[in-house]
């Protein structure tokens, strides 16, 4: 006699077109239920009876009730907001299950601000980006998922295309969670080097191999650092700290005369025999050794900015 078939939980969202909010709401729920080893299926419909009998409903149904696992935001009064940004289905699902899916509140909050809030803003028609170029628009995450939607000239099943987009969304969410967890750990290591530094204008990070982005993130809230040195066996870099987290401006530029120089020319100008390169935007200089990168940083610290520099 065959065993009893295991019941699958029913996850319901709307049919037809799809957007980043319903894709990431489903990605969140799938990660949650996989953690719990639950069987589930997604059904895309607007049928009221099917919606009524579902275990989870998102972006459809006209109800927001977290206790009942109903996560729609299209009703007249919406579903609330935070920091001036109304919730969409992704934000509502993440609000309830984010900590459980991410593993801790710090990572859940990171994902909330980096991913959930921008997606919610886009879905609710809130523009986060100032367009400085009239004929060029920012290419957003929603634009990425829009490529999965069939055009008017294509004969594609929207449900199949939704699942293709979902696979991308799920991997993005998993990677953001992983990177956030690792970023928190790396940030603590980098802050340890900051605490040990005698001259806090220059932070030398011996190990592990880190990136300039991790350095900017970890040290941004400290006001003293102007440059940081990091690298590996192949090359070492001196990087300028940014003025603010989301800007490209430097707290202090590398010397203007270094801009774009490479190898011999940079070596002759700086006296650093293993200098390799200086970025023309004056935020990055590279040497073959840690000592070389430190020397470049020290020269930059001593460099006096002038109105013509």
Number of C-alpha atoms within 10 A of each C-alpha: 3 4 5 6 6 8 9 12 15 18 21 27 27 18 15 13 13 23 22 25 27 26 24 27 26 27 22 24 22 20 18 17 14 13 11 9 9 13 13 16 10 18 17 18 15 15 12 10 8 14 23 13 12 17 15 21 31 28 27 24 22 17 19 23 13 15 8 11 18 25 29 26 25 18 12 7 7 15 20 13 14 9 6 10 18 21 27 30 31 30 30 29 29 22 16 14 17 22 16 15 22 25 12 12 13 14 22 23 18 17 20 19 11 12 18 26 22 20 27 23 19 20 20 15 10 14 11 9 8 8 11 8 8 6 6 8 11 10 8 12 15 15 12 13 20 16 11 20 21 14 10 7 6 8 8 13 11 17 17 12 18 21 15 15 22 23 14 16 23 20 12 15 18 17 12 18 19 13 13 19 18 13 19 16 11 19 17 13 16 22 17 12 16 23 11 11 14 10 12 18 18 23 28 22 21 15 12 12 11 18 12 18 11 16 24 22 18 19 22 16 11 12 12 16 21 23 31 25 27 24 24 15 9 9 17 23 29 30 29 27 30 22 16 14 14 9 8 12 16 18 17 20 22 28 20 17 14 20 18 15 18 16 16 16 15 22 18 11 13 17 15 20 16 19 29 22 22 27 16 15 15 20 22 22 28 26 26 19 19 24 14 24 28 24 19 26 27 15 16 21 17 9 14 10 13 7 4 5 9
